[in-house]
């Protein structure tokens, strides 16, 4: 039902896969930036990288569901 609605609104599996790979890159970038923030005294700054990194499996799952629906 949700997959059908997403597909009818123009979302394709390729978009979800791109978002998944983008979130992986953003997580690495956030983690790298947090290393500098922790050096200046901000504790636990790496949690942003972990939080963003958790988006990737969701986007991959949506991509797989949409790919299956598209077939």
N, C-alpha and C positions, 0 to 999 in steps of 0.2 A: 504494500500500500504506500509506504513512504518512498520506496524506490521508484514506483510508478510516478508519484507526484514529482519527485526530483527530475526524473527523465522528461516528463511533460513540460517542466519549466526550463529545459535546455541544458541540464547538467549531464555531462557524459563521463564515462569511466576515465577517459584520458585527463579530464580536469581533476578528478580525485587523485589519480596517480601523480600528477604534477604537484598538487597540494601536499601530498605525502612526502615526496622528495624535497619539496621546498621547506617543509617543517623540519626535516632532518637537517638540512643546511642551516636553517634558522636556529635550531637547537645547538649546533656546533658553534655557530657565531655567538650565541648568547653565552654559552659556556666559556668561550675564549674571552669574551668581554668581562665575564664575572671573575675570571682569574685576576684581572687588573683591579676590579672593584674590591676584591678581598684583600689585595695587597695594600689598599688604602684604608682598610679597617671595616668594610662592610662584610659582616658575617653572613654566611648562607646565601650568597648571591648566586651560587650555582644551581639553586632550585628552579630558577627560571628556565635554564636549559633542560632540566629534567621535565618540567611541566610542558614545555613546548615539544619535547621529544615524545611525549605520550600521545600527541595528536596523530602521528604517522600511522600507527596501526588502525586507527579509526578511519582515516582517509583511504588506506589500502583496502579495508573491509568494504567501505562504500563503493570503491572502484570495482572490486570483484562482484559485488551485488549488481551494480549497474551493467557491468560487462555481461553478466549472465542474463539480465533482463533484456539487453540489446540483442542478444542472440535469439 
